[in-house]
Amino acid sequence: MTSSRRDPGEIAEVRAFCLATAALAERGVPVASWRSAVAELGPGRLLSVAMELLGHSGLSFGEALLAACEERLRSPPGTELGIGAAQGWLRVCAVLLLAEETGAPLAEGLRSVADWTDREQRWDVRRREALAGPLATSRMLALLPALSLGMTLFSGEAAVRMLFTTPLGWVLIALSGSLTAAGLCWRGRILRRVRVRAGSGLWALPPALRVGVSISRVRAAAERSFLRCGLPGLDTEALRGVEETCARTGTPAVVLVDELIREEHRKQETAFIGVAARAETALLLPIALCHLPAFVLVGVVPLVVGLLSTLRW
């Protein structure tokens, strides 16, 4: 399983690995000789497991890294991979498996994963910036019910007696706690929706296409690699259009796929801006419908009831 947390350190480890191994691949260093370079990165547990499997199991590097990823994904809660790091390592596995099957150069594929980690970190920074104000307000107001309980203790004997010794007071405390919990859950759901939607997998195709592998063969190999790694599949409709255009006009497939990738990035940018803007507004709803009513129930109602109980009619 993956954790919803997004650890920048884990994603940075993916990026460092991709850049280091891409440089080795460009110099023609075989994958079997990457062990010393990977060790110099100060690898974490995942890479350590992968290198151990590579040395003893007879697996290829892609298969060993995928096995290590699967082991980390099965780790107990708190030690599992964060969602960003999991996606990054699985993309690396897909690049390695695709290169093993098609002979595609590794350097470009690994650098495309490094570029993806850069975009992920930029999205995360923009997400935090866009939601910083509403989120701070929401967190502050979520504390109001607890603070209002303390305020009630100093607001008079009648209010304290009403809130802590009567059934009505117990009901108010229970309702306030329920509303606060509901508001926190609601806020968490809103924040989890502020994500860049997953791409279609087209990013993995250009390296093989540039060295002359046919688009039909690359597509089949990529689909198998993505299926093994649990990544989203290819946009088959778009690739069908690429094949038809290539057959009709003679345009190289890699040119059309590169343009599709750029268009996909533009769409992700637009979609992220829209989702972040809607989340910024949506964060006000738990405040208005949960946290403020929770405050009123234990901070205002006991005072009013206590005051009324002291009046002589």
N, C-alpha and C positions, 0 to 999 in steps of 0.2 A: 504494500500500500504506500501511497505518497502522502506527505503532510501538506496541509494548505499553506504552511509557512514558506517564505521566500528568503532564503539565507544568501545574502550577497557573497559571502565567502565561498560557499559551495559553487555558485555560478561562476565566480572568478577562477576557481580551480578548473572548471571545464574549459574556460577560455584559455588559461595558461597551457593546458594540455594540448589543445587544438593548435595554438600558435607554435609551440615547441615541436610537435610532431609534423606539422605542415612544413616547417623549415627543414626537418630531416628528410621528409619525402621529396622535397624539391632538390635536395643534394643527392638523391638516389640512394639514401640509406635504407636497406630493407627493413620491413616491419620487425623481423626477428631480432634485429640489432637495436631496437628502441629501448631495451630494458634499462641501460645505464642512463639514457636521457630522461626516461620517466622517473627513475629513482632520484635524479637531481631536482625534480620538481617538489620533492618532499611530499610524496603522494599520501593521500588519506587512505582510509580503510578500503574504499572501493578499488582504487588502482592497485593497492597491495594484493588484494584477493585476485584481481585479474592477472597480475604478473605471476602469482603463485600457480594459478591454473595453467597459464601459458607454459610454465616450465615443467609441469608434471602430467598434464592431461592429454597432450597432443592436439589440443584445440588450436584453431587459428586465433589471432589476436582479437578479431571481431567477435568470435564466438566466446572467447574467454571473458572479454569485457561485458558482453551481454549476460553471461552467467553471473558475473559479479554484481551487475545491476539488479538482476532478479533476486539475488540473495539480499541486497540492501532493501529492496522493495518489500521483502517479507520480514524485515526487522521489526522488533517491538515498537510501539508508539514512543516517540521521543528520540529514537535513534534512526528512524527511517529517513530517506532522502526527502528534501523539500521539493515542492512541485517544479520549481524552475530548474534545479539541478537534475532531477529525474528526466525531464524533457531533454535537457542538454546532453546527458550521457547516452540516452537512447538514440538521439540523432547521430552522435558519434558512432555508435554501434551500427546504425543503418548505413552510414558512409563507408565504414570498413567492410561490411558484408557486401554492399553493392560493388565496391572496388574489387573484392575478391572474386565476384562472379563475372564482372564485365571487363576487368582490366582498366577501369577508369583511374586517372591519376588522383592520388589521395589529397594532395596539397590544397586544391581548390575546394574540395568538399569539406575538409576540416576548417578551412578559413570561412566557409559559409556558415558553419556552426558557430565559429568565434564571432562572426558578425551578428548572428542571431542572439548570442549572449549579450552583446553590446546593446542591441535594440531592447532586449528584455530589461536590462538595467535602466535604460533611458525611460522606458514605459513606467517602471516602478518609481523612479524619481518624480515623473510627471504626475503619476497617480497620487503620491503622497502630497505633492504641492497642491493639486486640485482639491483634495479632500481635507487638507490640514485644518482650515477654519471650521467647517461644519463638524468635523470629527472631534476637535477640541471642545466645541460647545456641547456636543452630545455627551462626551465623557464628564464634563463638569456638571451638567444637569442630571446625569445618572446618579451623582452623589447626593443630590438634594434630599431625597427621601430619608437617607441615613442621617444627614445633618439636621433635618427637620425633627427627627425623633429626639435628638439632643436638645434642640431648641424648645421642644414641648416640655422637657423636664424643668425648664426654668420659666415657664409661662404661667405657672399657677397650679395650686393643688387640684382644682376642679378638672382642668384639662388632663393632668397626669392620671387622676383617678379614672376619668372617663376612658382614656386610651388604653390603660394597662390592666384595668380591673373589671371592665364590663364587656359583655359579648359584642356590643357595637364596636368598641375599640379594637377587639381582637379581629373582627371582620375587616376593619379599616387597615390594620397592619397587614393582614393576609392579602387583601386586594392591592395594597401598595407594593408589596414584595412581588406579587405576580405580574403587575404592570411593569415594574423595573426589569424583571427577568425577561419578559416579552420584548421590551424595548432593546435590551442587549442582544437578544437573539435576532431580532429584526435588523439591527444595525450590522451584525455580522454577516447576515445574508446579503445585505446591500453591498458591503465591501467585497464579498467573494465574487460578486457579479462584475466588478470592475477589472476585467481581464482583457487582454488582446486575444481575439479569437484565433484558434489554431489555423495555421496555413494548410495548404493542400498537398504539400510534399513536393511541389515542383522544384524547390531549391536544390534537390539532390540530383537532378537530371543533367544539368549542363556539363559537368566534368566528363561524363561518358560520351555525350553527344559531340563534344569538341574533338575527341580523338576518333570520330567516325563510326561509333557504335550506332546501329539503327535505332530509331525512336521506339519501334515496337519491342525490340529486345530490351532496351533500357527500361521501358515502362513495365514489362513483365518482371524484370529483376527487381526493380524498385518496389513493386507491389509485394513481392515475396519478402524483401528485407523489412519493409514497414510492418507487414503482418507479424513477422517474427519479433519485432521490437515493440509491438503494441502502439505504433504511431498512426495518426490519421492517414487514410489512403489518398491516392492521387485524384485529381480532378479529371476523371475519364472523359467527360464531355469536352473540356477544353483541349485535352490531348488529341481527341478525335478530330477536332477542328484544325489542330496543328498538322496532323498527318494529311488531311485533305488539302490544306493550303500548300504544304510542301509538294504534294503530288501535282497540284495544279500549276504552281508558279515556279517551282524549283528553289524556293527560298530555303536556306539551311534551317533545320529544325531548331538549332540552338539559338538562333536569332529570335525566333518566335517565342521560344520558352523563356528567354531572358526578358522579353517584353511582358509576358504573362506574370513573371515574378515581380517586376516593377509595379505592374498594375495591382497585384495582390497586396503589396506593401502600402500603396496609396489607399486602398480600400481599408486595410487594417488601421491606418492612421485616422481616417475619417470615422470609422466605427468606434475607435477608442475615445476620440474627442466627444462623440455623442453619448457614449456610455458614462464617461466621467461627469459630463454636465448633468445628466439625469440623476446620477448617484448623489451629486452635490445637493440637488433639490430633495431627493428622496430621503436623505439623512435628517431632514427637518421633520419628517412624519413621525418617527419614533419619539422625537422630542415633544411634539405637540400632542400626540395621542397616548403616550405611555409615561414618559418621565415627569412632565408637568402635572398630569392628573395624579400620579403617585405622590408627588410632593403635596398637592392640595389635600389628599386623603389623610395624611399623617401630620401635616404641618399647619393646615388651616382649619379643617373640619373640627379637630379636637378643641381648638381655641374657641371657635364659634359655639360649639355645644357646651363647653365649659362655662363660657360667659353667660349663655342663656340660662344655664342651670342655677346660676347665682342670682338671677333677677327675681324679684318678687312681683307677681302679677296681681 
